[in-house]
Amino acid sequence: GTVPPAPIFFHTSLPCRYFRWWYKKTRIEKKSAFIDLLYAVPLQQIYGCPLGGIGGGTITRGWRGEFCRWQLNPGIYHYETVIADQFTVCLRCKGQTVYQQVLSVERPNTLQGWNWGYCGHYAFYHALYPRAWMVYELPGQNVVLTCRQISPVIPHDYKDSSLPVGVFIWEVENGRDEDIDISIMFSLQNSMRTKEDRSGGHWNEPFAFEKEGEWVAGVLLHHRKHVNPFTLAISAWEKAGTGVTHLTAFNPAGSGREVWQDLLQDGRLDSPAGKSSPTEKGEVTAAAVCASCRVPARGHRTLELALAWDMPCVHFGSKEKLHFRRYTRFFGSGGDAAPALSHHALTRYEEWERKIEAWQKPILENSHLPSWYKSALFNELYFMTDGGTIWVELPPDCCAEDLQGPAGAGLSHLLPVLQEYGRFAYLEGQEYRMYNTYDVHFYASFALVMLWPKLQISLQYDIAVTVVNEDIQPRQYLMCGRTAQVKLKNVVPHDIGDPDDEPWQRVNAYLIHDTANWKDLNLKFVLQVYRDYYLTHDSLYLKDMWPVCQAVMESEMKFDTDNDGLIENGGFADQTYDAWVVNGASAYCGGLWLAAVCMMCKMAEVLGDAEIQQKYTDILSKGKEAFERMLWNGKYYNYDSSGSDTSNSIMSDQCAGQWFLGACGLDQGEFEVFPKSHVVSALKTIFEKNVMSFAGGTMGAVNGMRPDGVPDTSSVQSDEVWVGVVYALAATMIQEGLVEEGFRTAEGCYRTVWEQLGMAFQTPEAYREKKVYRSLAYMRPLSIWSMQLALEHRASQAPAPMPPSQVSIHP
């Protein structure tokens, strides 16, 4: 059943300023709101594994095989099922068609000349990102089809991982005692189901592409819109024994009878030559490609089809600058790359699969790891491509001055890094439309630094540039109603902009609060710099980032108002929990501060900067004492030191600083910031209260819990479970040897999201015990990769890893 979205936390508190702003934005400027509190994306429990590599757009297929979520314009989503986008099977025996069926359970009111309504009882779906499998047992035919869907999402690969393609490998098993002829027809509409589909001027044309003796044939669907035109391509690999035929154009709004009869007659399509006429205004068009082969009795054959899309040059919403997607480096930016992309995908997919299997196999075959974890670890990675992700090249004539602004000259490797690896950005969430939201990326960044570390380093350079520069444009913030600069110098931005505006050019699309006084952003930059260096050993990066780290820490010092070595929160929502007020010293920001101070000591040591090392060593020793004195209560660290009714709440994220220190091997010996016994006691308390005393231990950890075992309802966010925070908490538990507790904690989130709520491939930021949720398809759950890092660290230290409990928390 559907689950209603949570009332967004600002509804009750956000003044009518938001509604005035929303009206002006959506009704007068005709733009979409970066967070739309009035129209949340409706939950559809239909999504499966998205297609496409990183940063070239995505097309999502549902688990019933429908093409149902589109993100070709960067960061902008259309949630529409296009009914003509289907696979159809035709089975022939002894020269007669014996079975022809659209492989879809739908019964639409268009294309009624087709045979719809495949019985779902005979089909099975399995996804392990970036691949998915659909198995069809054709009723009464003794034939089984398995469609394997593959996207080129390959760790440490910065070429093929950028390609906007997906491949469908159809394995045909003939259980009969006689040969059969099989055809798979792939039909596709020249559209994404948007208003522009009917604007006219779209046309299709057949193509055949040969390279190194291998032929690929299909149809190009040219979508000529005013901004960001694109071409879709459907194709098949024309190997020995495989015939490829096509239908250049048909009307997907009609009965489709001519297509159906054409296929039914001989299992092939007519293959007319030449282009179709451009569509008239109000018209839509579609095309089809058919791959056919003979399968011997009791035999097995393979048919290979592909979908590619070529939108090489993109404008964001402001239409100010033209950006070239990453893949244009390899396939050109002329808008004519779809045939070459299709050929590359079909002739390279076996190599991609070998690399994907080599990456995934050690984890999948590790009998110590529970199966739900293997599913969660890989399937949560969908957000790497389907997070509105954009990956663009720098313009060829770009120079360091263009990037650095007036103050960025110290970043000596900025230009070489961005020239080699491009610029990368992904959304906070499909509903929270801000790129590289930094307080949240802090959690998600583990997936990036472990799998595509150069993209993490590129992203950090972009953040560093904005840190050292300022943006003096004034803007009114909706929560406080006051006007302030968009971005101060030496302060980390909240985000690098809205895809509906001009990201990188205008940062901080978030205008609920002025984030210049947020306490966590600067600290999260420092923590990521050292973590990245620790995992990549990139000393040039560390040297470049060192002055930036010093600048943001200097800027942060002003929050230590009493000079006790510990920063204080300001009594307003001034960190990632932006609706949960903190006053005075706090476990979350105070812990991040001490971890960042510790990493400043370590970086100074690595770089031989004795003066800075001494400075931060002195701060650390003062700050540690203050932190323990003000916040440790004998069992865990209090939420804050304000002495309010809820200041002794148990925060599930209170060990966030320790999480990062442990991930960097800085949690023992001279670098032990938080006493080990205190950390373990706090984690055990969180497990007992926030996990096991909440929803019977089956939904992960609630953000805030009162000491008496009742959730903290002082704010909307304290009463929520944040999936990405839970995965980070589980990683911290694993780091500290609480392996079984860590797995038990994380399992609750996976089971709730992927099994109970039907939110596969749209993991939300938050949900509550009553099964209301907030912000579908969110960045933070990528933090599950920090669990994998913790497990790998343990495995490298211990003779044999302790197996986590295989006991499920669900009956």
N, C-alpha and C positions, 0 to 999 in steps of 0.2 A: 504494500500500500504506500501511498505517497505520504511524505512527512512534511509538515508545514515549516517554512523557514522561521527562525527565531525572530522576534521583533528586534530590529537592529538596535544596538545599544544606545544610539543617539536619539532615537525617536522621542523619548520622553524628555530628554535634557536639551536637545539641540534647539536653539531658538528659531523663531520664524525666519531668521536670516537665511538658514539653509533653504527653506522653501522658496523664498524670494530668489535666491541664487539659482536653485534648480529650475524655476520657471524661466528665468532669463536664459539660462544655458540651453535648455531643451526646447523651449517653445519659440524663443526669439532668435538665438544664434543657431538653432537646429543642430546642436551637438549633443553628444551623450554625456551624462554626468560621470565623473571618475569613480564615484561610488553612488549608486542610485538607490536611495533609501525607500523610494516609493514603488519601484518596479524591480523586485529581485528576479533573477533568472529562475524560471520554474524548474523544479526537480523532475527530470525524466529518468527513470531507472532503466535506461536502454543502452548505455554507452559501452563500447569495447575498446580494443587496442587502436590508437590513432595511427594513421599512415604518414610517412614522411620523415626526413632527417631533421637536423637541428637548424632552425632559423629560416627555413624557406616556406613556411606555412604548413598547415596540417589539415587533413580530412579524416574525420573519425568514422569508423565503421562500428555499428552497434553489434551486440552479441547475437542478434538475429540476422545479421548480414546487411543491414541497411546502412546507407551513407547518410549520416545524420548530424554531423557538427562540422562547421567549415570555418577555417581561419586562414584565408589567403591574404587579405589585407592585414598588415601586421597589427596584432593586438586586438583586432575587431572580430567578434564572433557572430555567426549566424547558426541558430539552433533549428535546423530544418531538415526533415527527411525528404530527399528527392526521389520520388517513387520510381522514376524510369531508370535509376542507377541500380542495375541488377545483374546477377548471373543466372543464365538459363541453361538447362541441360537438354540435349536431344540425343536419344538412344535409338540406334537402328540395327536391325537384325535381318540378314538375307534381303537387303535392298528395301526394307520397309521401316518406316518410323514406328517404333513400338511404345515410346514414352517421350513426352516433351513437357517440361515443367519449369516454371520460374522458381528458383530456390529461395522462396520467401513465404512467410506465413501470412503476409498482408493480403487483403482483399479490397483493393482501391477502387475508386469510382472513375479512374482513367485507365487507359490501356486494357479495356475489358475484353479485347480479343485475345488476350494472353491467358494462360492457364495458371491462376494464382492459388493461394491457399495450401501451400506445402504443409504437411502435418508435422508440427514441431516435435512430436514424439520421436521422430526418426532422425533428429539432428542434434548435434552436441557441439558446444563451444568451449574452447580452452585458450587462455591467454597467458603468455609469459613474455612481457615486453622485452624487446621490440617485435616479437612474433606472436601470431595467434593461429589457431587451428579450428576449422569448422568441418565436422564430419557429417556427411549425409548418407544415410542408408536408403537407397531408392526403393520405396515399398513395392514388393512383388517382383522386383527386377533382378535380385541377386547380384547387384552392383553397388559398390561403396565408393563414394567420392570423398576425398579429404583435400580441403583447400587450406594451404599453408600461406599465411600472409606475413611478409617480411619487409621491414624498413631498415635502412642503413644507419642504425644507431650503434656505433662501434667505439668503445673507449679508446682514447689516445689517437683517434683517426680524425684529422682536421680537413680531409677532403671529402671522401664519400659520405661522412656523417652529415654533410651540409646539403645533401641532394634532396630535392622535392619529388620523391618517387616512392612507390610501394609496389611490391611484386606479389602475384598470386600464383602459387604452384599447385596445380590440380593433379593429385595422384588418383588414378582410376584403377580400381581392383575389380576384375571381371570374375565372378564366381560361377559363371555358366560353363557348360560343356561346349559352347559354340562361340565363335568370334563375334565381337560387336563393333560397330562404328559409333564413336562418341564425339559429340560436339559440345563445347562450352562457349556460349555467347555472352559477351560482356557488353551491356548497353549503358550509355552515359548521356545525360542531358548537358547541353552547353550552358551551364548555369550553376549557381549556388543557392537558388531560390531567394534571390533578392529582387528589389524593385527594378534594378538595371537589366535583369534578364529579358524584360519585354521592351527594352528601349530600341531594339532593332539594330541591324548591321552586323550581327554575329553570323559566322559561316563555318562550315566544316570542309575538310579535304582529306583524301586518302594519302598515305605516304608509305614508302618502303625505304629502308636504310640499311646499307651494307658496310661492314668494316671487318677486315681480317677474315673475309670469307663467311661471316655470319650475317644472316638476314633477319631483320625485324620489320614487321608490317603492321599497319593500323590506320587510325583516323586521328587527325588533328582537329580540335574544336576551338576555333579562334573566338575569343570573347573580347570584343572591341569596346571597352568602356573608356570614358573620358580620362579617369584617373586609374592608374595601375592596371592597364590591360593585361590579359593573360591568355595562355593557350593550354588547354587540357589535351592529353594524349592517351588513347587506349590502344594497346598493341599486343602482339603475340610473337613468340620466337618461332620462325619458320625453319624448323629442323627437318632432317630426313624423316619422312613418315608423318610429318605434321603439315596439314594444309591450313592456310590462313585466308579467310575471306572477310568482306566487310560490307556494311551498308552506310553510305556517306551521310545520309540525313533521313530522319523520319519525324513525324509530329508526336511528341510525347504527351500532348494534351488530347490526342484522338484515341481511337480504339486500338491502334497498333496492329490491326489484323494483317496488313500487308507484310510486316516484319515476321509475324508468327507463321504465316503461310509459307513465306520464303524459306524459313529455316525448316519447317515441317516437311517440305517437299523432298529435300535431299540432304538435310543436315548441314547445308552450306548457305552463305548469303550471296547475293547477286554480284557484288563487287563492281559497281559502276565506276567509270573513270571520271576525273574532273572534279572541280569544286562544286559545292552546293551554292544556291543563290543566297545572298545575305538575307537575314530575317527581316520581315516588315515590322513596324512598330506594333507591339502587342502579341507578336508571334514568339514561340519558342521552338528550338530544334534539338534533336538528339542524334546520336550515331551508335553503331554497334560493330563489334569485331568478333569473329568466330574462329576458334582454333579446333581442328578436328583430327582424329587419328583412329586407326584400327587397333583394338585390344584383343589379343588372342585368347582363346578359351583358357580359363583358369590363370590368366595372365595379368600383367600390370603395366601401365603406361603413364607418362607424365605430359601434361600440357602446361605451358608457361605463359602467363599474361601479365601485363604491367599497366599501371596508371602513373602518369607523370604530369606535373603542372609547372608551367614556366611563366613566372611573374618576376622578371629579372630586376626591374627598376621600380622602386616604390617611393611614393610620397607618403609621409604621415599626414595626419588630419589637417595640419596648417598649410600643406602644399608648398612650403618654402624651399625645401632642399630635395634634390633627387639622391636616393641612396641605391647602391648596387648590392644585391644580396651576395653572400659569400660564394655561392656555387658559380657565380658568373666568372670568377677567377679561372675556373676550369672549363666552363661551357659557353662563355661569352654572354654579352648583355643585349644581343640584338633581338631577343624575343623569338628566335628560331631554334632554340636548343632542345625542344621537346623530342624530336626524333633521336638525337644523340643521347639524351638522358634515358630514353626508353631502352635503347640498344645497350647502353652501359649497365643499366639495372638488370636486364635479362641475362646478359653475358657474365655479370660479376656476382650475381646473388649467391652462387655456391661458395665463393670466397668469403662473402659477408657472413654466411652461416657458419663457416668454419671458425671465423674469428669470434662470432657471438657465442658459439659453443665452447670455445677454448676459454672464454671469459667466465661463462656461467657454470660450466661443468664442475669445477672444484667445489662451488657452493652447493649446487644441486645434489652432488654425490656425497656431501658431508652428512653422514648419518646422525651426527650429534645435533644437527640443526632441525628444528621442527618444520614441517612442510608449509604451514601458514607463513612462516618468516621468509621462506624462499620466494613465495608468491608476492608478499608485501615488498620485499627488497627490490625486485625487478619491476613489478607493476607500478609502484609509486614513481618510477622514473619516467612515466608517461609525461609528467609535467615539464621535463627537460625540453621536449619539443612542442607540447601542447599548452604551454603556459604563455600563449601569445608571443612566442619566442621569435626574436629577430637577430640575425647575424649578418652584418654588412661589412663590406670592404671600405677602407679609406679611399677617398678620391686619389687618383694617381699623382695629381699635382699638389697633394696636401703636404705642408711643411710643418715643422715642430711649432712654429709661432701660431699657426691656425688652431692647433689643438690646445696649446698651453695657456693661452690667455696671458694677461700681463704678469702673473706671478708664478707661472709653472716651469720656469726655465731649468730648475734643478732636477727635473725628472728626465735624466739623460736617455733612458731606454724606453720612454713613452712611445716615441715615433716608431722605432724598430719593432716593438712588440705589437702595436696596433697595425703596422703595415703587414707584418707576417701573419697575424692571427685574427685581424679584423676586430670589430666592435660587437659585443654580445649583450643582449638584454632580454629579460623575461619578466612577465607580470607578477605582481604580488598575488593576484588571483584573476580568474576569468571575470569575476564580478568587481574586483577591486583593481581598477585599471591604472596601475602605476608601475613603471619599469624599474627593476632593480631596487625595490623597497628594501632599504638597507638593514633595518632592525629585524626583518624577517629573513632576508638573505643570509644573515648570520647563522641561522639554523640550517637553511637549505644548502648552503655553500659546500657542505661536506660531499654532496654528490658531484658537484662541479670539480672540486680540487682533487678528488680521488679518481675521477674518470676522464675529465677534460681539463687538466690543471692549467693549460695555457689560456683557456677562456676565463677561469677565475682570476688569473693574473692580469689579463686584459681588462676585465671588469674593475679590478682594484685600481688600475691606472686611471680609468675614467673617473672613479670616485676621488682619487687623489687630486686630479686636476680641479675638480669642483671644490675640494677642500681649500686649496691655496688661493682660489679666486673668490670673489663675492658677487652677489647679484643685488644691486641696490634698488631694483624696482620695488616700489611699495605694493603691498597687497593686504586686503582685509581678511583676517582669519575668522571663520564662522563661529567657533566655540566661544571666543572671548570678545569678538566684535572689534578688536583693535587692529590697527594697521601697523605692519612692520615690514622690514626688508625680506625679500623672498629667501635670501641665503646670505649668511654672514661668513666672513673670512675665517679660516682655520676651524670651521665647524663642518662635520660630515652631513651631507644632505640626507633628507628622508628617502628620496627617490630621484631618478634621473629624468622623470617626465612622463607625460601622458601620450600614448600613441595617437590620440586624436588631436594632438597639438604638435610640438616639435621636440622630441626627447633629445637629450644631450645639450641642446641649445637652451631650453628653458627647463630647469630642474624644479623639484618640489611641487609636483602637481597636487600633493596632499594639502588641503587648506582648511582642515578641521581645526587643527592646533598649529601654532607657531612652533616648529620643532627645533628652533635655535637653542632652546633651553632644555631639550631632552637630555637625559643623563646617560643613555646607553649607546647612542650612535657613535660617538667618538671612540668609546671603549671597544666597541665591536670591530672598529677598523683596526685598532692596534692588535687585538686578539687574532684577527684573521691574517694580518701581515705575518706574525710569527708562525702561526699554524701553517700557512702556505709555504713559508721558508723551510720549516721543519719537515714537511712532506715532499717538497720539490728540490731542496738544496740549491735554490736559485739565489746565489749571493748578489748578483747584479740587482735583482728585484729588491732584496733586503736593503742594499745601500741606497737605492732610489727612495724607498719608502721611509727610511729612518728619519730624515728631517720632517717629513709629514707627520709621522708618529709623535715626534717631539712637539710639533705645533698643536696637534689636537689635544695632547695631554696637558700642555700649558693652558690651553683654552678651557679644559675641564677643571683645572685647579680651582677656578673661582667658585665651584660648587662645594669646596671644603671650606665652609664659612668660619669654622672654629679652629682651623689649623691643627686638627687631631690626626691628620693622615687619612681621613675617610670622608668621601663626599656625602652630601645630604640631598635627599629629594625635596621638591619644593611645595608639596601639599596640593599639587594638581597632577593631572595625568601626563607624566613627563617621561614616558618610556614605552616600550612596545605594548604593554598592557594599558592602552590609551583610554580606558574608561574605569580604571581601578586606581584610585588615588593613593599616593605614597607620601609620607611625611617624615622628615628626618632621615637618620641612617636606615638603610634597608638591606635585606638579605640579597635581593636580586641585583640592584645597581651597585650596592656596596661590594658584593662578591665579584661582580664584573670589574669594578674599579681595582680591587686588590689583585685580581688575576692579570689585568692590564699592566699594573705597576710591576708585578713580578716579571712579566714578559719584557718590559722596558729594561729591567736589570739584565735579563738574559741577552737581549739584542745588543745592549751596550757592551756586554762581555764579549760577544761574538765579534763585534766591530772594533773592539779595543778602545772604547770611549770611557775611560776610567772615571772622569768627572761626572758624567751623566749616570753612570752605574752607581756611584756613591750617593748621588742625589736621590735616586729612586730606592736604593736600599734603605736609606734613612726614612723615607716616606712609608715604605712597606712595613718597617718594624713598628712605627707609630700606628699605622692604619690597622695592622693585624690585632694589636692590643685593643684598639677602640672597637673594632668589629666584634671581637669575642665578648668584651665587657658590655657592649650595648645591646647585642642581639642574641647571644647564646643563652638559652634558658635551661640547659641541662639535658635536653633531649633533641632539640632542633633549633634552627635560627628563626627568630620571630620575623614576621612580615616586615615590620618597621619598628622604630624606637619611639613612636609618637605617644605611646601609652593610651591610644584610643581603644574603643571597645573591641576592635578587630585587629589590633596591632600584633597580637600573639597568634594570628591565624597561621596555619601550616601551608606554606606555598609550595606547590609541587616543583616549581622551577627555582627553588632557593639555592641550588648547587650549580647554577649555570656557569659560574666562573671556574669551579672545580672541573666541570665537564670539559671545558677548553684546555685547562692546564693538563688534565689527564690525557687528552688526545695528543698533546705535544710532549709527553714524558716529563712534565715539570711538576709532578705531584708528590715528590718524595725528596728526602735528603735536605740539602740547603734550600731547595725551592718549595718545600712544603708550606703552602700559605695557610691552608685550613687544616687543623689537626685531624689526622686520619680517623681517630676515634669519634670525633664530632661529625665528620662527613658520613661515616657508616651509620652512626646513630640517627642522623637526620634522614638518611635514605630509608632506613628501616621504619622510622616513624611515618614517612610519606607512604611507604608501602602498606603499612598497617591501617593508616587513616584515609589518605586520599585515594588509594587503590581499593583495598579490601573492604573498607567500610562504605564504599560508594557503589551503588548498583550491584551489590553482592560480589564485587571484584571482577565484574564482567565487561566494564566499559572503559578501562584505562584509569588515569588519575585525574580527578577534578582539580582545577587550578588552585582553589583555596578551600581549606577544611578547618573547621573550628576544633579546638582540642577535645571537645566532647563528641566528635564524630558526626557533626552535622555540617553540610556544605556552607561556606561563607557566602551569604547572599547580600553582602554590603554593596556589591556592584554586579552588573550583568556578567562581566568577564570572570569574576572570582567563582562564579557558579557554573562555568563552562569547562569542558574538556577540550584542550587544544591538541590536535593529533600530533603536530610537529614537536610540540613541547614534550609530549609523552614519549615519543621515540628518542628524543634527546635525554630525557630522564632515564629511560631504559639503558641507553648507552653508558650513562654515568654509573648506574648500578653495576653493569658488566665490568666497567673499568675498576670498580672497587671490590670485585669478587662476588657481588650479589647476582650471580648469573641467572639463577632460577627466577628470582624476583624480577629481574629485568625483562626476561622473556614473558613472564606472566603479565606484567604491566603493559607491554606493547601489544600482546595478543588481544587484550580487551579492545584496543582501538581497531585493529585489523578486522576482528570479527564483527564489531559494531558497524563499521563503515562498509566493508566489502560484502558482508553476508547478511547482517540484520537490516540495514537501511538501504541496500541496493545502490550504493553510491560508487560502484566501480568506475574507475577512470574519471572521477570528479570528487576526490577526497576533499571534504570541506575543511575550513580553518577550525571550526568549533561545532560542538553539539552539547546538548544537555541531557540529563537523565531521562527527561520526558520525551526524548527523541525529536526535539526541535533542533534545527541546525542553522549555521550562519556561514555564508561566503563559500559557495561551491567552487571546486577546482582551484586549490590554493597551493602556494609555494612551500610553506613551512614543512609539510610532511616529507620532503626530500631529506630531512634530517635523519631518516632511517639509515642512511649510509654511515652515520657516525656509530651506529650499532655495529655495523660490519667492520669499521676501523677498530673499534674496541675489541671485537672478537679476534681480529688479525693480530693485534698487539698481544693479547693474552696467549694466542697460539704460538707466537714467536718467543714468548718468555717461558712458557710451561712445557714440560716434557710431553704431556698429553692434555688436551683441553677437557675441562669438566663438561659432561653432557648436560644440557638443560633438561628439565623435566619434559617428558613427552605427554604428560597428562593434560588433557584439554580443559579449559575453564568452562566449556559449554557441554551440557549433557549430550 
